Amino acid sequence: QVQLVESGGGLVQAGGSLRLSCVASGLAFSSCPMAWSRQTPGKERELVARIGRFSVTINYQNSVKGRFTISRDNAKNTVYLQMNSLKPEDTAVYYCRADCSSRHYWGQGTQVTVSS
């Protein structure tokens, strides 16, 4: 059974930092590109960042470039999202996603709230 468990969300002031983690189990982690997405009420889920299997290919949504960094540790089956210079508009539920063999697996999400 595939499980993705996110952690690290919370309440932070604007300009602050948070580091999200997502631990995966039940899948061949090093074979799966990984991504972070976020969603706010009434809006569609949007891709924030994506990282290839060996951290060579990395893509970011324009609004987070230069502030967020996605990384992975294949030995720990973990993907991270370092978020710096947070803004109130970054407030959302953040979801981890695994892209494995044409299937997408999602975590349960972790809330990030940025106060102004």
Contacts in CASP RR format, 6 or more apart in sequence:
PFRMAT RR
TARGET T0000
AUTHOR 0000-0000-0000
METHOD contacts of the structure
MODEL  1
QVQLVESGGGLVQAGGSLRLSCVASGLAFSSCPMAWSRQTPGKERELVAR
IGRFSVTINYQNSVKGRFTISRDNAKNTVYLQMNSLKPEDTAVYYCRADC
SSRHYWGQGTQVTVSS
1 26 0 8 1.000
2 24 0 8 1.000
2 25 0 8 1.000
2 26 0 8 1.000
2 27 0 8 1.000
2 98 0 8 1.000
2 100 0 8 1.000
2 105 0 8 1.000
3 24 0 8 1.000
3 25 0 8 1.000
3 26 0 8 1.000
3 107 0 8 1.000
4 22 0 8 1.000
4 23 0 8 1.000
4 24 0 8 1.000
4 96 0 8 1.000
4 97 0 8 1.000
4 98 0 8 1.000
4 105 0 8 1.000
4 106 0 8 1.000
4 107 0 8 1.000
4 108 0 8 1.000
5 22 0 8 1.000
5 23 0 8 1.000
5 24 0 8 1.000
5 25 0 8 1.000
5 107 0 8 1.000
5 108 0 8 1.000
6 20 0 8 1.000
6 21 0 8 1.000
6 22 0 8 1.000
6 94 0 8 1.000
6 95 0 8 1.000
6 96 0 8 1.000
6 107 0 8 1.000
6 108 0 8 1.000
6 109 0 8 1.000
6 110 0 8 1.000
7 20 0 8 1.000
7 21 0 8 1.000
7 22 0 8 1.000
7 23 0 8 1.000
7 110 0 8 1.000
8 18 0 8 1.000
8 19 0 8 1.000
8 20 0 8 1.000
8 21 0 8 1.000
8 110 0 8 1.000
9 18 0 8 1.000
9 20 0 8 1.000
9 94 0 8 1.000
9 110 0 8 1.000
9 111 0 8 1.000
9 112 0 8 1.000
10 18 0 8 1.000
10 110 0 8 1.000
10 111 0 8 1.000
10 112 0 8 1.000
10 113 0 8 1.000
11 113 0 8 1.000
11 115 0 8 1.000
12 18 0 8 1.000
12 86 0 8 1.000
12 112 0 8 1.000
12 113 0 8 1.000
12 114 0 8 1.000
12 115 0 8 1.000
13 114 0 8 1.000
13 115 0 8 1.000
14 86 0 8 1.000
14 87 0 8 1.000
14 88 0 8 1.000
14 114 0 8 1.000
14 115 0 8 1.000
14 116 0 8 1.000
15 84 0 8 1.000
15 85 0 8 1.000
15 86 0 8 1.000
15 87 0 8 1.000
15 114 0 8 1.000
16 84 0 8 1.000
16 85 0 8 1.000
16 86 0 8 1.000
16 114 0 8 1.000
17 82 0 8 1.000
17 83 0 8 1.000
17 84 0 8 1.000
17 85 0 8 1.000
17 86 0 8 1.000
18 83 0 8 1.000
18 86 0 8 1.000
18 112 0 8 1.000
19 80 0 8 1.000
19 81 0 8 1.000
19 82 0 8 1.000
19 83 0 8 1.000
20 36 0 8 1.000
20 80 0 8 1.000
20 81 0 8 1.000
20 83 0 8 1.000
20 94 0 8 1.000
20 96 0 8 1.000
20 110 0 8 1.000
20 112 0 8 1.000
21 78 0 8 1.000
21 79 0 8 1.000
21 80 0 8 1.000
22 34 0 8 1.000
22 36 0 8 1.000
22 78 0 8 1.000
22 79 0 8 1.000
22 80 0 8 1.000
22 96 0 8 1.000
22 107 0 8 1.000
23 76 0 8 1.000
23 77 0 8 1.000
23 78 0 8 1.000
24 32 0 8 1.000
24 34 0 8 1.000
24 77 0 8 1.000
24 78 0 8 1.000
24 79 0 8 1.000
24 96 0 8 1.000
24 98 0 8 1.000
25 77 0 8 1.000
27 98 0 8 1.000
27 100 0 8 1.000
27 105 0 8 1.000
28 100 0 8 1.000
29 74 0 8 1.000
29 77 0 8 1.000
29 98 0 8 1.000
30 53 0 8 1.000
30 54 0 8 1.000
30 74 0 8 1.000
31 53 0 8 1.000
31 100 0 8 1.000
31 101 0 8 1.000
32 53 0 8 1.000
32 98 0 8 1.000
32 99 0 8 1.000
32 100 0 8 1.000
33 50 0 8 1.000
33 51 0 8 1.000
33 52 0 8 1.000
33 53 0 8 1.000
33 57 0 8 1.000
33 98 0 8 1.000
33 99 0 8 1.000
34 50 0 8 1.000
34 51 0 8 1.000
34 52 0 8 1.000
34 70 0 8 1.000
34 72 0 8 1.000
34 79 0 8 1.000
34 96 0 8 1.000
34 97 0 8 1.000
34 98 0 8 1.000
34 99 0 8 1.000
35 47 0 8 1.000
35 48 0 8 1.000
35 49 0 8 1.000
35 50 0 8 1.000
35 51 0 8 1.000
35 70 0 8 1.000
35 96 0 8 1.000
35 97 0 8 1.000
35 99 0 8 1.000
36 47 0 8 1.000
36 48 0 8 1.000
36 49 0 8 1.000
36 50 0 8 1.000
36 70 0 8 1.000
36 79 0 8 1.000
36 81 0 8 1.000
36 94 0 8 1.000
36 95 0 8 1.000
36 96 0 8 1.000
36 97 0 8 1.000
37 45 0 8 1.000
37 46 0 8 1.000
37 47 0 8 1.000
37 48 0 8 1.000
37 94 0 8 1.000
37 95 0 8 1.000
37 97 0 8 1.000
38 45 0 8 1.000
38 46 0 8 1.000
38 48 0 8 1.000
38 90 0 8 1.000
38 92 0 8 1.000
38 93 0 8 1.000
38 94 0 8 1.000
38 95 0 8 1.000
38 112 0 8 1.000
39 45 0 8 1.000
39 46 0 8 1.000
39 92 0 8 1.000
39 93 0 8 1.000
39 95 0 8 1.000
40 91 0 8 1.000
40 92 0 8 1.000
40 93 0 8 1.000
45 95 0 8 1.000
46 61 0 8 1.000
47 61 0 8 1.000
48 60 0 8 1.000
48 61 0 8 1.000
48 64 0 8 1.000
48 68 0 8 1.000
48 81 0 8 1.000
48 94 0 8 1.000
49 58 0 8 1.000
49 59 0 8 1.000
49 60 0 8 1.000
49 61 0 8 1.000
49 64 0 8 1.000
49 68 0 8 1.000
49 70 0 8 1.000
49 81 0 8 1.000
50 57 0 8 1.000
50 58 0 8 1.000
50 59 0 8 1.000
50 70 0 8 1.000
51 57 0 8 1.000
51 58 0 8 1.000
51 70 0 8 1.000
51 71 0 8 1.000
51 72 0 8 1.000
51 79 0 8 1.000
52 58 0 8 1.000
52 72 0 8 1.000
53 74 0 8 1.000
54 74 0 8 1.000
55 71 0 8 1.000
55 72 0 8 1.000
58 70 0 8 1.000
60 66 0 8 1.000
60 68 0 8 1.000
60 70 0 8 1.000
63 89 0 8 1.000
64 83 0 8 1.000
64 90 0 8 1.000
67 83 0 8 1.000
67 84 0 8 1.000
67 85 0 8 1.000
67 86 0 8 1.000
68 81 0 8 1.000
68 82 0 8 1.000
68 83 0 8 1.000
68 84 0 8 1.000
69 80 0 8 1.000
69 81 0 8 1.000
69 82 0 8 1.000
69 84 0 8 1.000
70 79 0 8 1.000
70 80 0 8 1.000
70 81 0 8 1.000
70 82 0 8 1.000
71 79 0 8 1.000
71 80 0 8 1.000
71 82 0 8 1.000
72 78 0 8 1.000
72 79 0 8 1.000
72 80 0 8 1.000
73 79 0 8 1.000
73 80 0 8 1.000
79 96 0 8 1.000
81 94 0 8 1.000
83 90 0 8 1.000
83 112 0 8 1.000
86 112 0 8 1.000
86 114 0 8 1.000
87 114 0 8 1.000
88 114 0 8 1.000
88 115 0 8 1.000
88 116 0 8 1.000
89 114 0 8 1.000
90 112 0 8 1.000
90 114 0 8 1.000
91 112 0 8 1.000
91 113 0 8 1.000
91 114 0 8 1.000
92 111 0 8 1.000
92 112 0 8 1.000
93 109 0 8 1.000
93 110 0 8 1.000
93 111 0 8 1.000
93 112 0 8 1.000
94 109 0 8 1.000
94 110 0 8 1.000
94 111 0 8 1.000
94 112 0 8 1.000
95 106 0 8 1.000
95 107 0 8 1.000
95 108 0 8 1.000
95 109 0 8 1.000
96 106 0 8 1.000
96 107 0 8 1.000
96 109 0 8 1.000
97 104 0 8 1.000
97 105 0 8 1.000
97 106 0 8 1.000
97 107 0 8 1.000
98 104 0 8 1.000
98 105 0 8 1.000
END
